[in-house]
Amino acid sequence: MAQHSIVELICRKRDGAELSPDELAWVIKSFTSGEIEKYQMSSLLMAIVFRGMTDGELGAWTEAMLHSGEVVDLSDVALPKIDKHSTGGVGDKVSIPLAPIVAACGVAVPMMSGRGLGHTGGTLDKLESIPGFFTNIPPEDFAKRLLEHQLVLAGQTETLVPADKAIYALRDASGTVPSIPLIASSIMSKKLAEDLDGLVLDVKVGSGAFMKTVDEATRLAETMAAIGRSHGTATVAHLTAMDQPLGTRIGNTLEIEESIEILRGGGPSDMIEITRTLAVEMLLLAGVARDADAAISRVRHVVNTGQALDKFRDVVAAQGGDPAIVDGTRHLAAAPHKHTLHARSDGYVSRCDALSIGMAVVRLGGGRVKANDVIDPTVGVVLAAKVGDAVTGGDELATIHYSTAEALASALPLLERAWSISPDPIEVPPLLISRIGR
Amino acid sequence: MAQHSIVELICRKRDGAELSPDELAWVIKSFTSGEIEKYQMSSLLMAIVFRGMTDGELGAWTEAMLHSGEVVDLSDVALPKIDKHSTGGVGDKVSIPLAPIVAACGVAVPMMSGRGLGHTGGTLDKLESIPGFFTNIPPEDFAKRLLEHQLVLAGQTETLVPADKAIYALRDASGTVPSIPLIASSIMSKKLAEDLDGLVLDVKVGSGAFMKTVDEATRLAETMAAIGRSHGTATVAHLTAMDQPLGTRIGNTLEIEESIEILRGGGPSDMIEITRTLAVEMLLLAGVARDADAAISRVRHVVNTGQALDKFRDVVAAQGGDPAIVDGTRHLAAAPHKHTLHARSDGYVSRCDALSIGMAVVRLGGGRVKANDVIDPTVGVVLAAKVGDAVTGGDELATIHYSTAEALASALPLLERAWSISPDPIEVPPLLISRIGR
């Protein structure tokens, strides 16, 4: 790798030139090593916000990030290795039932998840509300656990893609977060470091998502698919609606309960629909089902026979958690208090705002404003009325699970404004918006 | 001043919103105090490179910079206080004869200059090639010296506009230099901190200037004039050509010699033209001449009677320099060696490239690549043929004054490519391009 001048590279990017793979690899390496100053990287990142990145730049940048630290080696695992990533939403606990379902179908799922920040929850936080459950699994244990259980539910380790951690922290503090190429490369570098054969992306669109428009979400999905393609990893993306929360339970323990319902063959219809759709994509990418119909049958089979729930119980036990939680012979800790929110008029729910409800759960103590905030796993909101539902004044809209009166007082104003009720019937917009990929 | 969130301000600027005067003042104050990180300021600066600044933003930003440190107080000086600033070029020693001419006409000239960097020379470096001459004059001595001599030839002190020093260093290292509003506010904050009644700007355009096109230079001049207006300081700008060097002598002592020639009523015609034009503007801004004709007569008078030269001698002596240099009874140190560059064909000089010649002088040791490089004041280039001149093969194009064979070898290739000779006569483009301001 040649030596470059960071100021010259910033100026060229600023002026709209394309940087070479060697130059971009040098930037990532030199920033990770501390040779490039933060104030140089942040101004380069702002230039990227304005100028974007070509497919060539994006591929080189992501590869360099992905190789900035340790990479998981799953070459000993003969099964096809498929993971799923969601761009984050409210009530989005899909990974938790999805991973055991797909693993039960004979696919290896080396799933690495993140923590919640802002109004979106994080799979790791939800899993850790199961007593004893640990997610800090070193990369060298990955293959062994995957061979034994076909499933690992892990957090990002410190040694994996350190460039992304450093760049993300800098973007957060320098106003350079909203850039499709930077978001795409951040997600894809971490996922591709898992040594996958295929990846399914759930790109959320709407008030409770980071992408507010279908246009933006489509660009992000296409950009991530292009990175997957350039790395040689089959990648399929679904755009799904996130204007209202997914499912009926939002909050960490509440979402584990709903996930177990799904694994038992129950649960809310939107959760069932997304979980099944993504499971089918994962089976098709893995090549373990010859077509979508066969994949759907296989998914139904592992749920109906209890194999998916067994898989989850196995992994909970293998990662230190209490399997009695999965069996329902023991319950997760609950919040000490409940408060019911009622409809103020008759009509049809026209809006059940994901962002307001997500922020309300943060105010209840169930999410984080800063990365090192401690969360209360028990609090949250259980929805009784979602978009399209007919309600009569006084009907329950939601039950709030809370720990302190102060937290409830802080969350209530957000929740009281989260629902709109229309006198006319409402057509529920589709949950699955579009599909991008091969 | 309210407390603000720097990340929020960066995001708003990035997205094209206008920041308020209070917000911009807070940014400058908090960056100067270290509360805002460099990596936040550099990403804000890059957003400004892309988004520009409104007149309102620019005024507030410049005022905040100007008040970031000490400000010169010239309220005791009853004479009108007028300064001139050039955006920098090659062979541009105009300030040195101009300031004493204007001071001799009854105007107070509190001139603060900078050092050379890159291919452009700096007035301070040129003045310091006079043995003993000092330019580090504390702001509190300004008024006294100005009352006594009507002229101060000073450098920027550390306490004046510290925000500009910090921001300029960051811009230089983060690829955020070429932004018209940032350049304009940097220049104007320093000039307006001199407590002026009027300011004349010489905005250079062409190969040897920072602004390469008339369009860019016009935008810069208009932006600086708008800042002057919003501060209440009458500001006039001239756009002048900088495709070839100004005058015939380039290099520190060489330029002092040419400056003294001008003060004696001699010197190259382009130097005479610019010096006279800017002097007339300064006299008109000061209100000491009723019109341009009267101003020209006054300028001619102080040169022809030796009053301008006397003024320069006074100030040289007052600032520790040897007045015998001004009288010509003692000469400045000369470079040990000379090398003559000859024309290779007959014809007319169509190009005498300012940038190449400026860079050649840097390679001879007469300029700086880094801010703390030590310069050799004796070296430089004396031009014998400029654009439009008829030459015969073998005629002298220039004499190179050099100290070491290595420096000459490094500078020669640049100089050999600096001239073009055309078989057809060349029309010399105008030196004065346009005038902006009241």
Boltz contact constraints between the chains, C-beta under 6 A:
constraints:
  - contact:
      token1: [A, 7]
      token2: [B, 175]
      max_distance: 6.0
  - contact:
      token1: [A, 10]
      token2: [B, 175]
      max_distance: 6.0
  - contact:
      token1: [A, 11]
      token2: [B, 175]
      max_distance: 6.0
  - contact:
      token1: [A, 14]
      token2: [B, 175]
      max_distance: 6.0
  - contact:
      token1: [A, 38]
      token2: [B, 39]
      max_distance: 6.0
  - contact:
      token1: [A, 39]
      token2: [B, 38]
      max_distance: 6.0
  - contact:
      token1: [A, 39]
      token2: [B, 39]
      max_distance: 6.0
  - contact:
      token1: [A, 39]
      token2: [B, 42]
      max_distance: 6.0
  - contact:
      token1: [A, 39]
      token2: [B, 174]
      max_distance: 6.0
  - contact:
      token1: [A, 40]
      token2: [B, 174]
      max_distance: 6.0
  - contact:
      token1: [A, 42]
      token2: [B, 39]
      max_distance: 6.0
  - contact:
      token1: [A, 42]
      token2: [B, 42]
      max_distance: 6.0
  - contact:
      token1: [A, 42]
      token2: [B, 43]
      max_distance: 6.0
  - contact:
      token1: [A, 43]
      token2: [B, 42]
      max_distance: 6.0
  - contact:
      token1: [A, 43]
      token2: [B, 43]
      max_distance: 6.0
  - contact:
      token1: [A, 43]
      token2: [B, 46]
      max_distance: 6.0
  - contact:
      token1: [A, 43]
      token2: [B, 174]
      max_distance: 6.0
  - contact:
      token1: [A, 43]
      token2: [B, 175]
      max_distance: 6.0
  - contact:
      token1: [A, 43]
      token2: [B, 176]
      max_distance: 6.0
  - contact:
      token1: [A, 46]
      token2: [B, 43]
      max_distance: 6.0
  - contact:
      token1: [A, 46]
      token2: [B, 46]
      max_distance: 6.0
  - contact:
      token1: [A, 46]
      token2: [B, 47]
      max_distance: 6.0
  - contact:
      token1: [A, 47]
      token2: [B, 46]
      max_distance: 6.0
  - contact:
      token1: [A, 50]
      token2: [B, 50]
      max_distance: 6.0
  - contact:
      token1: [A, 174]
      token2: [B, 39]
      max_distance: 6.0
  - contact:
      token1: [A, 174]
      token2: [B, 40]
      max_distance: 6.0
  - contact:
      token1: [A, 174]
      token2: [B, 43]
      max_distance: 6.0
  - contact:
      token1: [A, 175]
      token2: [B, 7]
      max_distance: 6.0
  - contact:
      token1: [A, 175]
      token2: [B, 10]
      max_distance: 6.0
  - contact:
      token1: [A, 175]
      token2: [B, 11]
      max_distance: 6.0
  - contact:
      token1: [A, 175]
      token2: [B, 14]
      max_distance: 6.0
  - contact:
      token1: [A, 175]
      token2: [B, 43]
      max_distance: 6.0
  - contact:
      token1: [A, 176]
      token2: [B, 43]
      max_distance: 6.0
